[in-house]
Amino acid sequence: MSKRSEDALIALRRIQRVTELASKRLARTAGLTPSQLSVLRILTEFDEVSAGYLADATQLKHATITSLIDKLEAREMISRRKCDEDRRRVWLQLLPAGRAALKESPDPLHEQFAGRFDALPAWQQAMLISALEQVTALLDAEDLEAAPILDVGNLDESPL
């Protein structure tokens, strides 16, 4: 292995570690995953919102959103009700326990990244995106679904 490939792998591992550490800090302080936090934050913007809207807004699969909703509802952070006109549609609302969890939670890592990334000049942003897309190709990960949330994911999820 060359020195440059070692340096690249070290940089990738640092990104992985900071994501893991941020997820653990969020779990320790607020008892949430980054994806759950994103869902709660979106719910603060509306009186009620559909589960489908949440899936689109977070870029998560509908099955993943359903699982997140189940967990947040079980912890009484959100309420869920079926739509009167269309029984397939589910409406969600943030509850006081969810608001309290939001107050306890630190800023997510992806928001810190986005703020710093957006402050870079356009040419540097393009260069970084190109490099990251090349790394994705090197790892044969172009076809993996991913949301713009730095999250380690559930440990019981299959990677493929």
N, C-alpha and C positions, 0 to 999 in steps of 0.2 A: 504494500500500500504506500502510495506517495505521501509526502508531507502535506501537499495541498489537499488531497482527498481526506486525510486525517483532520486537517483544519476545517474542511467543509462539514465533516461528520460531527466534529465538536460543536460547531455553530448550530447544527440541526438539533443536537442533543440539548444544548442550552435552551433553545426555543421550546423543546418538549418539556424540559424541567420547569421553566418559568410558567408554562401553562399548567402543569401539574400542581406547582406550589400555589398559584393563584386560585385554582379550583379548591384545593385543600383549605386555604385561608377563608374562602367564601363559605365552604361547608362548615368550618369551625365557628365563624362569627355569625352567620345567618341561617345555617342549616340548609343551604340551597346549592344547586348546581348553576353554572353560568346560563344554561338554557332556561332553567326555571326562573332565574332572575330576569332574563330578557322577557319572558312571558308576563311576569308580574309588572315589569316596567311598562309594557305595552298596554296592559289593562288599566294603568293609571290615567291613560289618555282618553278613555271612553267610559260611559256609564255601563254599557254592555258591548261585547264584541263577539263575533262568531268564531268558532274553533277554526273554520276555514281561513278566516282573515289572519288569525295567529300563525297558521302554517305558512301562508304566503309572506307575512311580515318577517318571520324568523328564518324563512327558507329551510324549514324542517319538514320532514315527511309527515303526512297526516297521522300515521301510526305513532310516530314519536310524540307529536302534539297530544294525541289521545292519552298516551302513557304519562306525559307531564301533567296533563289536566287531572288524571286519576290521582296522582300523588299529591298535587296541590289541593285538590278537593278533600282528600282524606285527612290532610293537615288543617282543614278549614281555613285555607288562605284564599280560596276562590269558591264561588258557587256556580253551579251549572243548571240550566233549565232547557228543556226542549222548546223549540219554536212552535207556537200555536198553529201557524199556517203550513209549515213544512216540518214534519216530525224528524226528518233527517238532519235538520240544522240544529245546532246546539249554541246557546247563548251563555256567555261567561261574564262574571262580575267579580271584581276584587273585593275581598272582605277585610275587616280590620286586622286580622292576624297577618294577612298578606302585606298590608301597609306597614305594619310594625316590622316585619322581616326586611322590607325594603329600607327602612330607616337604619337598621343594624348592619346592612351589607356594605362592603367596600366597593369602590368603583371597579367594574369588570376590566380585566386585562385588555379585552378587545377594544374597549372605549379609549383606554390609554394609548394603545397602538394607533387607533384611527386618528386621534388628535395629533399625535406626533407625525404620523405618515402624511396627513393632509397638510401639515406645515412645510413639508419638503417641496422643493421646486418640482414642476411637472416632469422635467427630464429625469430627475432622480426617482420619482415615483414609477415612471415607465421602466426605468432600468431595473428597479427592484422587482416589479411585477414580472418582467421578462425572466429574470434570474430565478425567481420562485417557481414560475411555470416550467422552466427547464429542469429544476430539481424535481418537481412533480413528475415530469416525463422520465427522468432518470430512475425514479422509484416505481415506475409503472402505475402511478396513482391518478392518472388523468380522468379515469372513469368513475372514481369514487365520489359519492355524493358528500357534500360538505356545506355547512352553513357558515356565514361570516361571524361565528362565535368561537372564541378560543376556549374549548372545552375538551376535557379528556374523554368525555362520553361515559355511558354506563358500562361497567365492567362486564355485564352479562350480555352485551350486544355483540353479535358476530361481525367481524370486520368486513366480510364479503357477503 
